[in-house]
Amino acid sequence: MELKQVIGNRRSMRFLRNYAPVEREKIQKMLEAARLASHWGNVQALRAVVIERASAPEEVIKALPVGTAIAGFQFRSAPVVIVWYIDWTALPKQGDRLHELVDAGAMGVNREKTHKYLDETLIPFFDGAMDQIKVSGINELDAGQAIAQATLVAFDEGLGTCCLGLPSDRKLRRALKLPPDTKIVLLQTVGYPAEDARAGGQRPRIPFDEAFKLNTADNPFPRDPAVVEELRAAGMIQAAGRLPYRDAELRWLQEQYGLSEVFGDPEEIGNIMTEMMEAMQEEQAAAEQKQAANK
Ligand SMILES: Cc1cc2nc3c(=O)[nH]c(=O)nc-3n(C[C@H](O)[C@H](O)[C@H](O)COP(=O)(O)O)c2cc1C
């Protein structure tokens, strides 16, 4: 498939076929794509644990959060869940990564001088700013870029995925044996879609000129209708949902997955939301306590 078509067809697929295993090679291709993504200073702090329903220990499957927002049924139906996380211990090794960049021909004409500049100026600067870098969001941005690349590969391979937030991670961290100095950023379900490839059509987006400007923030970037037409013809820009039979499709999916009329409503997930709020508050309090003890 052409890249433009892949982008056009990419949609959050919440309904996957839990009986259809995903070939390991396809998951590997997603991970290979993530590995090649850009990272600030080439730090590469992104890690992932692939949970394969068919082979994972029971305690790992049980640790998947069954009730996040509308995500409970999504975990139940996914043959694979990728847990993307940041390894903070990668950050202090940033100097090594920068020196590698010099040797790879990515920085500076004079190799020797560039190594020296790194050691004397750039690396001490980054080392001094590491605490701020950690909270700046830039590592999460790296993760987002890598996950986006993996997602496009998944669609190119005929798979569907959905990104899911994780408000409370203690149970999952324990089951996955994640090292302490790490942060889970996102869970991503992967499988063969049970819904139509168009999943009801393109989801709503805010107008192009509301989001994108030229030269100054008050000047909309001119949107050329000919380019829009070209992208439409290439399959990137597609008809907005909901498509004519989406309601019938949703009713069918509701029946197949045993969901209530509002996916994820209290009828379906009971008091899980309350339990999750409590767990979040507990985790927050524990983090604050730890911070205070470290001061
Ligand atoms: C970082 C991130 C977190 C998300 N978390 C959730 C989630 O917890 N539950 C969910 O159902 N969808 C989640 N989504 C999917 C979005 O709701 C979805 O991308 C959005 O509705 C637009 O639909 P589209 O992806 O089909 O274009 C998440 C997406 C991203 C990028």
The ligand as an SDF file (V2000), in Angstrom:
LIG
                    3D

 31 33  0  0  0  0  0  0  0  0999 V2000
   -2.1110    8.8610   23.1680 C   0  0  0  0  0  0  0  0  0  0  0  0
   -3.4770    8.3020   22.8760 C   0  0  0  0  0  0  0  0  0  0  0  0
   -4.2500    7.7580   23.9010 C   0  0  0  0  0  0  0  0  0  0  0  0
   -5.5140    7.2330   23.6320 C   0  0  0  0  0  0  0  0  0  0  0  0
   -6.2480    6.6710   24.6470 N   0  0  0  0  0  0  0  0  0  0  0  0
   -7.4350    6.0730   24.3600 C   0  0  0  0  0  0  0  0  0  0  0  0
   -8.1650    5.3810   25.3910 C   0  0  0  0  0  0  0  0  0  0  0  0
   -7.7580    5.3100   26.5590 O   0  0  0  0  0  0  0  0  0  0  0  0
   -9.3370    4.7860   25.0450 N   0  0  0  0  0  0  0  0  0  0  0  0
   -9.7980    4.8060   23.7510 C   0  0  0  0  0  0  0  0  0  0  0  0
  -10.8340    4.2180   23.4970 O   0  0  0  0  0  0  0  0  0  0  0  0
   -9.1410    5.4580   22.7720 N   0  0  0  0  0  0  0  0  0  0  0  0
   -7.9710    6.0680   23.0230 C   0  0  0  0  0  0  0  0  0  0  0  0
   -7.2580    6.6980   22.0300 N   0  0  0  0  0  0  0  0  0  0  0  0
   -7.8100    6.7150   20.6580 C   0  0  0  0  0  0  0  0  0  0  0  0
   -8.4360    8.0990   20.3340 C   0  0  0  0  0  0  0  0  0  0  0  0
   -9.6550    8.2190   21.0150 O   0  0  0  0  0  0  0  0  0  0  0  0
   -8.6180    8.2000   18.8100 C   0  0  0  0  0  0  0  0  0  0  0  0
   -7.3360    8.2950   18.2440 O   0  0  0  0  0  0  0  0  0  0  0  0
   -9.4590    9.4040   18.3970 C   0  0  0  0  0  0  0  0  0  0  0  0
  -10.7750    9.2310   18.7970 O   0  0  0  0  0  0  0  0  0  0  0  0
   -9.4550    9.6340   16.8880 C   0  0  0  0  0  0  0  0  0  0  0  0
   -9.8200    8.4790   16.2080 O   0  0  0  0  0  0  0  0  0  0  0  0
   -8.8820    7.8300   15.1040 P   0  0  0  0  0  0  0  0  0  0  0  0
   -7.6410    7.3650   15.8130 O   0  0  0  0  0  0  0  0  0  0  0  0
   -9.6710    6.6920   14.5340 O   0  0  0  0  0  0  0  0  0  0  0  0
   -8.5780    8.8690   14.0850 O   0  0  0  0  0  0  0  0  0  0  0  0
   -6.0220    7.2500   22.2970 C   0  0  0  0  0  0  0  0  0  0  0  0
   -5.2300    7.7880   21.2660 C   0  0  0  0  0  0  0  0  0  0  0  0
   -3.9790    8.3020   21.5410 C   0  0  0  0  0  0  0  0  0  0  0  0
   -3.1440    8.8590   20.3910 C   0  0  0  0  0  0  0  0  0  0  0  0
  1  2  1  0
  2  3  1  0
  2 30  2  0
  3  4  2  0
  4  5  1  0
  4 28  1  0
  5  6  2  0
  6  7  1  0
  6 13  1  0
  7  8  2  0
  7  9  1  0
  9 10  1  0
 10 11  2  0
 10 12  1  0
 12 13  2  0
 13 14  1  0
 14 15  1  0
 14 28  1  0
 15 16  1  0
 16 17  1  0
 16 18  1  0
 18 19  1  0
 18 20  1  0
 20 21  1  0
 20 22  1  0
 22 23  1  0
 23 24  1  0
 24 25  2  0
 24 26  1  0
 24 27  1  0
 28 29  2  0
 29 30  1  0
 30 31  1  0
M  END
$$$$
